[in-house]
């Protein structure tokens, strides 16, 4: 990283923004320079021509209004725009000059006026304008001549405006331009450096935090600085790091859970086998009892390994769904019947409410597995109140059917309720109970229900009980 910094990195934010700012400044300067050098002459002339034309039109209007109005306006224009104004009548009477603010040498403009006059007289138009230049001078002059009374053509209004050479002005502008160039480049560089620092600062921070994170430090916080985008990035990375932390703690839990869950039945199997070997081998009654324990522990082991296998298949996406239309009511009845012995032997009161035959589309065995999981959990986490309510109900005016299992057991703490569907997650309430389980059941359920596009959920209150449910679309028989 250090070697990169010492070289000029053409793709770094700093260099790129510096480059763009300089290009922008140079472009602007070139534009200004071009306008000054090539267009200023034309601009000036055109501006002057339109100024003279407008003034002439205004004066014609004032003349029609009253003599005073005309005089005031003429004096005003002459003073403010440096325009020489003359009105002359064809018979030589009624001639005025307005030349305030004009250099004394220029008073008269007889040559220019004569030129415009002959142009006006020889044309059919009521007004003409032209640029003239006396042979011995290099000063161009703009002249306009127009009849004040277009009908009688007895009075002519002349406006004369010298076109001062703009060269000197351009020279002044050019020397200013050098200053502006230096100033603009300095400002562009400062702005670019400032902006790039503001931009790359948070990115550098985020990179540093990411390096920390990659070393396994999950407590690192990402700071996005003042920009919305970098803030958004920092927030996303914070979430990612939180998720990574969680997933790491799951992995740890997994190893702890799995080793514990595998070890307990194995220890039991070993010790009961030893007991048979040493003590009960000859006593058929004891032997049967001990073998019973070995068989049930082996079953548990088998179930655990099957769950792990199912989970890994779900995860890898290699699980095969055998979907067809089936009657979900009879599927639930079959599941319910397997739990009947519990009511008889262990005092559970399991109620089952069901509608008439209802068909859904899915993998019947997998859906049964989901039902079994909900019911087994309700039994496992029931404690003293052994009332369990299983129900199948039509919802959304018969479009869907909802399967739910309600218990009055230990419940789930509200801050953990979102995690029960996670792999190997077992709630803190449950840890106290030392109930056996892998924490895989509900994540398998989640995987199966997701593959059926079914909605599912849980309502629960710690100490009061839980209700787990899922919903499937009803199909025609
Ligand atoms: P387990 O094998 O541990 O039961 P599950 O994935 O089936 O695994 O359930 C995950 C966790 O959710 C359980 O460990 C338990 O803490 C909690 N849980 C599930 N069902 C219930 C319930 N009916 N009442 C209270 N807690 C439950």
Boltz pocket constraint, residues with backbone or C-beta under 6 A from the ligand:
constraints:
  - pocket:
      binder: B
      contacts: [[A, 373], [A, 374], [A, 377], [A, 378], [A, 380], [A, 381], [A, 407], [A, 409], [A, 410], [A, 411], [A, 412], [A, 420], [A, 422], [A, 425], [A, 426], [A, 427], [A, 428], [A, 430], [A, 436], [A, 437], [A, 438], [A, 439], [A, 440], [A, 441], [A, 442], [A, 443], [A, 465], [A, 466]]
      max_distance: 6.0
